[in-house]
Amino acid sequence: MGILSVLDREHTIAPPGYSRWLIPPAALAVHLCIGQAYATSVYKTSLIKHFDASQTAIGVIFSIAIVMLGLSAAIGGTWVERNGPRKSMFVAACFWATGFGVGALGIGTGQLWLVYLGYGVIGGIGLGIGYISPVSTLIKWFPDRPGLATGLAIMGFGGGALVASPLSRQLLGLYDDGYDPNKSGSVAGGGALVALFLTLGIGYFVVMMFGVINIRVPAEGWKPTGFDPSTVKSKALVTTSDVSAANAIKTPQFWLLWIVLACNVTAGIGILEQASPMIQDFFRAADGKSTVAVAAASGFVGLLSIFNMAGRFAWSTTSDYIGRKPIYAMYLGVGIVLYALLATVGHNSTAIFVLLAAFIISFYGGGFATVPAYLRDLFGGYQVGAIHGRLLTAWSAAGIAGPLIVNGFLDREGKPGTLTAAAYRPALFTMVGVLAVGFIANLLIRPVAERFHEKSTTAEAKEAAK
């Protein structure tokens, strides 16, 4: 117990003069690791062949993980706030690594349900706890730039596939002599997949420990040099009062933002989960063979990861200047146009396809990074981590809806390796409608009514303003 006590919140309080810029790298260490979830499309075809399963059956692994992310974040949000980032990041690392181990056991024994349990359920809990662990801490360190702060950390989750995608292909090639990372249609054997999962589980645990060791929370009453909290009063939708997590879910603002996030994620997550085979399917020659090599498809996954990561930082930072509501209007409104173009003209040119998909994913990533700051604006910083955890149930819903919409249409159109751009159009136009719903919900968001404010913190804010 003495050793584990170093994980307690009281042992993570930063000493005087501690630089807040040391906190984002600690958060990034966790988010880059759990962001591997975005690279599952790289070995999806290998899993389909190994288990002799449908795209939907294998896609369920990813969906379960995202569902558990949202549920664990919602249920564990208050626990994370109470125990601090170090303990919660350590717990996340344990669940994430164990999930890979159990998943490897499922692959090795041919039991798909064990992969569901391991990577999906257990790993998904690690995803949820790890995702929210540093967020409220970052907002406390950066009350003057909450969009930038959350963007710095959450961009790591979007960039996780940038590392995991090429790494996974190279490891599969190392573990399976018959697997060619550069050859279209090449699939890895079960032994290579087992070795991959074990390697990733151990490696990610080690990297996440870097974040656990280096994370700190600010001392009570700390604020950045030169920061005046009263300056936030002039910004639209930004409150100087606080709302508890229990009260936040009683407000229409919370549920409108839930719809906004769910719609934005549903539209983007279907593409990410299908990214590697999608670009190959969009460009098939008359003989049925894709003109996009598997290595290029892997590169496309990496490029999406770059835009996902860059969008999380660039768009969320921009929201500090133009506001959260306008930036979400852009994510959803421009997203509608981009999806329509992808469905109608995306197959004409790989450059057009890649450009459209890249901007769509940048908006998807930006939505994730901006939402904690949006919550801070609406509900204050009192329990923003716990509120964020509850809001991530929208991600859970989207994690089911997005892949099911895409995979459902694709399973009806044909088998992997035979699909064309036309097979994707019904799903893409469905996403246009989903984004339109989110756009309307965002327009309806207004400041939170005073009756939901915490009376004590409201009084303190008024006293401080005198």
N, C-alpha and C positions, 0 to 999 in steps of 0.2 A: 504493500500500500504506500510505503514511503517513496518508492521510485515513481509510482503513478501520480503522486501528489504534485509533481512538477507540471502536470497537465491542467491543474486547477486555475481558475481565472485570476486569483490573487497573486499567482506566480508569473503572470504574463503582463502585469502593468508596466508600461514603459517608464524608464527613468527620465528625469528632467533632461531636456536637450535632445531627446531621441528623435531622429529624422523620420517623418511620416512616409518618406519616399522609399523606406526599406520595407514597408508593408505590402505594396503591390507585388513584388517578386515572390513573397511568401504565398500570397493568394494564387499567383500564376502557377506555382509549383503544383498546386492541387488541381486547378482548373485545366491545365494542359493534360494532366493524366486522365481525368474523368472525361475529357473531351474525346477520348478514343471512341466513345459511343458513335460518333459521326463517321467512323471509318469502317463500320460493319459491312458496308456494301462491297468492300474489297474482297472479302472471303465468303460472301453470301452464296455465290454460285457453287463454291466448293462444299459448303454445308448442305445445299440442296441435293447435290449428287451423293454426298456421304450418307445422308439420311433418307434418300429417295423420297423427298418431300416437295411440296408445292412452294411457290414464292411466298404465298400468304403464310404458310406454316412456319417458314424460316423468318419471315418478317415479323411474326409474333414475338420473337425473342427481343427484338428492338422495342416493340410496343410495350411489352411487359416492363422492360427496364425504365422506359419513360413514365409509365404509369406509377411504378414504385418510386421513381424520383419525386413526382408530385405528391404522392401520399406520404412518403417519409419526410419530405420537407414540410408538409402541412402539419403532420402529427408531431414532428420533432422540432419545429421552429421555436417554440417557447423554451424547450430544453436547451437548444443551442444558445439562445439569448442568456439563459440562466448560468450555464456552465462555461461559456466563453469559447473563442475560436480554436484554441489549442486542443482542448479535449475533444471537441466535435470533429476537428480535422483528423485527429488520430483515429477516432471511431470510424470515420468515413474511409480512411486508408485500409483499415482492417476488413471492412465489408467489401470494398472494391476488389482487393487482392483475393479474398476468399471466394468471391463470385467467379473469378477466372479459374480458380482451382476446381470448384465444383463443376463449372462448365466443361473444363478439360476432362473430368471424370465422365461426364455425360457423353462427350464425343468418343472417348476411348471405349466406352461400354455400349455405344450405339443407342443410348437412352435420351431421346430428345427432351423428355420432361425434366431431366437433370440439367440440361442447358437452360431451359426455362427457369428452373429454380435457381441455378447458379448465377449466370450472367444476368438473367432477367430480374429475379426477386432479390437475391442477396446483393448482387452488384448494383441493382437499382437503388437499394437503400443507401449504399455508399455514394451513389450519384447524388441523391437528394440531400443528404447531410453535408457532403462535400461541397455541393453547389452553393448552399446558403451560408455555410460556416463563416467565410470572410466578408460577406456583403455588408452586414450592419457595422462591422468593425471598420471597414473602409469608409462608410458614410460618416462615422464618428470622427475619423481622421481627416476627412475632406468635406466638412459642412459647407465650405465655400464653393466646391466644385464636385457635387455628388455625381453628376453625369460622367465626368472624366474619371472619377475614382472607380465607379462600378464598371465603366468601360475597360479600364486597365486590367481588372481581374477577369471579368466575364469574357473578354476577348480571348483569353486562354482556352476557355471551353470550346469556342468556335475554332480555334487554331489547333486543337488536339489532333484532328485528322491530318493536318499538315505533316505532323511527325509520324502518326500511327499508320497512315496509308502506305507510304514507301517502305517504312520499317517492316510492316506486316508482309508485304510482298517479298522483300529480301529475306526475311526469316523463313517464309514458306519455301523459297527456293533453296535455302540452306538446309532445311530439314527434309526436303523431298527432291531427290535428283530428277524426278519426272516432271516437276513443276517448273515452268518457264515463265518468269514474271513479265516477259516481253512478248509472249505468244498468246494470241487471241484464242479463247476456248480452253486454255490450260487450267486444270483444276488440281488442287492439292489433296493428298490422301489424308485419312483420318489421323495417322500418326503425326504428320506435320502440323495438323490443326491442334492436336493435343499439346505438342511442344510449343506452338505459338502462344496458346492461352497461358501456359505455365510461365513462359518467359515474360510475357507482358504483365502478368500478375505480380511476379517478384520485382521486376524492374520498376513498375509504377509505385509499388509500396515504398521502395527506397527513395524515389524522387519526392513522394508526398511527405516523407519524414523531414525533408529539408524545410518545407512549409511549416510543419508542426513545430520544429525547433525555433524558427525565426519569427513567428507571428507574435505581435504585441497588441495590447489595448491601451488607449490613452488614459492618463490619470483623470480622476474626477475633476471637472471644471476646466479641463484643457481646451484651448481653442487656438487656431492658427494665428500667428503674429499678424496684426493688422486687420483681422476679421471682425466685423461688426454684425452680429446676428440680426440687428434691426433692418439691415439693408435688404433682406429677403422679403420684407413686407410689400414692396412695390411691385412684385412679380405676380402675374396672374396665376391663380390656382395654388399659390404657395402659401402655406399656413405657418404661423409661428406657434401654434398650439399643438397639442398631441392627442392622438386617438389610440386607445388600446387595441390589441389584436381582437379581443372579444367584441368590442364595439365596431371595429372596422368592418367585420363581415355582416353587420346589420345595416350598412349604408348602401344606397344605390350606386355610389361611386365605385365601391369595391367590385360589385358584380358587373357593372359596365366595363370596368377595366379587365375583369376576368374574361368577358366576351372578346374584348379587343385582343388580348394576348392569345386566347384560344384560336381565334381566326387567323391571326398573323402566323402562329406556329403551325397550324394545320396546313396552311398553304405552302410553307417552306419545307416542312419536315418530310413530306411525301417525295419531293425532289431529292433531298439529301439521302434518304434511305435507299433511293433507286439510282443514284447519280452515275455510278460506273456503267451499268448496263444501259442506262437511258441514252447516253450520248452515242453508244454503239448502235442502238436500235434506231435512232433518228436518222442515221446515215448508212443505209444499206444499198449495195450495188444490185444490179439486175439479177445476179446469181445468188442473191440472198446473203452474201457475206458483207460484214460491216467494213466500211472504208476507214473506220477509226480503230486503230490497234489497241490492244488491251493496255499497253504501256501508256498510250495517249489518254485512255479513259482513266487510268490511275492518276495521271497528271491533271486531268480535269477535276477529279476529286480533290486533289491538292490545291488547285486554283480556287475552287469553291471554298475550301477551308481558309485560304488567304482572304477572300472577300468577306467571308463570315466573320473572321477575326478582325479585319480592318473596319468593317461596318460597325462592329460592337464598340470599337474605340472612337472612330470618326463621327458616327451619327450621334452617339450618346454624348460626346463632348460638345457637338453642335447644339444639342438640346439645352445645354447650360446657357446658351445665348438666345435661342429663339423660342424656347419653351417646350415642354413635353407634349402637349396637345398638338401643336403644329407639326412636330416631327412625326408623330404617329399618323397624322393626316397624310403626310407624305408617304410613309411606309405602305399604308393601305391603299390610298388613292392612286399613286403612281404604280404600285404593285398590280392593281387591276389591269392597267394598260399593258404592263410588261407580260403578264400571264396570257393576255389575249394575243399579243404579238408572238409569244413563244408557240402558242397553239396553231397560229395561222401561217407564220412565215419563218418560224424557227428552223424548219427542215431545209430551207433554201441554201443556207451557208453555215458552216461550222463556226465561223467568226461571229455571225449574228446570234446563233444559238448560245455560244459561250458567253457573249456579252450580256444577253438578256438574263440568262441563268445567274450570272455573277452578281448583277445588280439586285435581282430578286433575293438572293441569299444574303447580300449585304443588308437589306432591309429586315430580313428575318433575324439576323444576328443583332442588328441595331435595336430591334424590339426587345430582345432579352436584356441587353445592357441598359436600356433606358428605363425599363419598368421599375427597378428599385428606386431610382431617383423620382419617378412619377409618384410612387407610393410615399416617398419622403415628402414631396410637395403637398400631397393631399392629406396625409395622416400624421406628419411630424416624425421625429426620429426615435420616439419613446420605445416602441416595439416593432420597428420597421422590419427587422429580420424575421420575426414571427409572422407578420402580415405577409411578407414576401413568400414565406413558406406556404401559407394557405393559398396564396394566389397561384402558386405553381401547380395546383391541381388542374388548372387550365392547360398546362403543358401535358399532364397525364391524359386528359381528354383528347388533346390534339395528337398525342403519341399513338392513340388508338385510331382516331379518325383519319389522319393524314395517310399513313401507310395502307390502311384498309381501303381507302378510296382508290389510291393508285394501284395497289396489288389486286384489288377486286376487279377493276377494269381490265388489267393486264392478263389475269388468269382467264378471263372470259374471251380475250382476243387471241390467245395462243400460248405456246410454250416459250421459255427463255431461249434467246438465240434466233428466234424467228420473227420477233415483233418489229413493227415499223413505227414511224412517227404518228401515223393515223391512229394507232392503238392508244396513244397517250392523250389525244384531243379531248375525249369526254371527261377525263380526270382534270385536265387543265382548265377547261371551261367551268367545271364544278368549283374549282378553286377561285375563279373570278367571282362567283356568287358568294363564296365564303368571305372573301376580302371585303365585299360590299357591305355585308352584315357588320363586320368589325369597324368599317369606316363610319357607319351610322352611329354605332355605340360610342365611339370616341367623340363624335360631335355632341352627344348628350351629356358628357361629363361636366359637372359644375363643382364649385367648392363644397366641402363637407359642412353640413349644418352644425351650428355651435352646440346643440344639445348632445352631440356625440363626443365633444372634447373632454379630456380629463380635467376636472375642475382644479385640482392642485397645480398641475403644470400650467394651466391657463392663468391662474393667479400669479404664479412665479414669473411667467412671461410678461404680465402686465406690470409687475413690480419692477422687473429689470428694465422695462421701457421708460419708467419714470425718471 
